[in-house]
Amino acid sequence: MPSIIASRDVLLLFLAVGVAYWQYGGGLSLMPAFTADYFGAKNLGFNYGLVFIGWGVAFFIPQLAGYIKDATGSLDYAFYLSGSLLAAAVVVSRFLHRPLIANEDRPL
């Protein structure tokens, strides 16, 4: 994003932001089904509540981006931080496994 913003290409910026919002909406719509498949439908209410706590904590990231812009005069480092968090989430997701049912050796 910093290079797109620096290029001042409005159409490319709209395309990049559009793709980002498209992914955001897709993830939001699929998260309940993914949570039910991952943890089981029996615990969906509790586990999806924990997912929403994560969304609530993410509310503070734009505030942090504002502090970064105030300190550096640019949003570039905020984008780099967001990209790093995304990369860390991808790495962590590669190591996740479905929880096992109590007293059994098979996934839900």
DAKA-V717858 format. One record per residue. N is the residue number from 0. RES is the residue in one letter. PSI is psi in degrees with one decimal (* if undefined). Layout:
n,res,psi
N,RES,PSI
N,RES,PSI
This chain:
n,res,psi
0,M,-40.7
1,P,-39.9
2,S,-34.2
3,I,-43.5
4,I,-40.8
5,A,-29.5
6,S,-15.9
7,R,27.4
8,D,102.1
9,V,-40.6
10,L,-42.7
11,L,-37.8
12,L,-45.2
13,F,-38.3
14,L,-46.9
15,A,-44.1
16,V,-38.3
17,G,-43.2
18,V,-41.8
19,A,-45.3
20,Y,-32.8
21,W,-44.2
22,Q,-37.4
23,Y,-48.0
24,G,-38.8
25,G,-42.3
26,G,-39.8
27,L,-37.9
28,S,-28.5
29,L,-13.5
30,M,-40.7
31,P,-42.6
32,A,-41.3
33,F,-42.7
34,T,-42.4
35,A,-41.3
36,D,-37.0
37,Y,-47.0
38,F,-11.5
39,G,145.6
40,A,-25.5
41,K,-36.8
42,N,19.8
43,L,-44.4
44,G,-48.2
45,F,-48.6
46,N,-37.6
47,Y,-29.3
48,G,-39.5
49,L,-36.8
50,V,-42.6
51,F,-28.4
52,I,-40.0
53,G,-41.3
54,W,-37.3
55,G,-40.3
56,V,-35.7
57,A,-15.2
58,F,-26.9
59,F,-10.7
60,I,-43.9
61,P,-33.1
62,Q,-43.0
63,L,-39.2
64,A,-37.6
65,G,-41.7
66,Y,-40.0
67,I,-42.1
68,K,-40.6
69,D,-38.0
70,A,-35.6
71,T,-17.8
72,G,6.5
73,S,152.2
74,L,-0.1
75,D,-46.3
76,Y,-28.7
77,A,-40.2
78,F,-40.7
79,Y,-39.8
80,L,-45.0
81,S,-42.3
82,G,-38.1
83,S,-41.4
84,L,-39.5
85,L,-44.6
86,A,-39.9
87,A,-39.0
88,A,-38.3
89,V,-43.0
90,V,-46.0
91,V,-40.0
92,S,-26.6
93,R,-20.1
94,F,-3.7
95,L,143.9
96,H,151.3
97,R,140.5
98,P,152.1
99,L,149.3
100,I,142.1
101,A,133.9
102,N,20.9
103,E,159.6
104,D,21.6
105,R,150.9
106,P,163.7
107,L,*
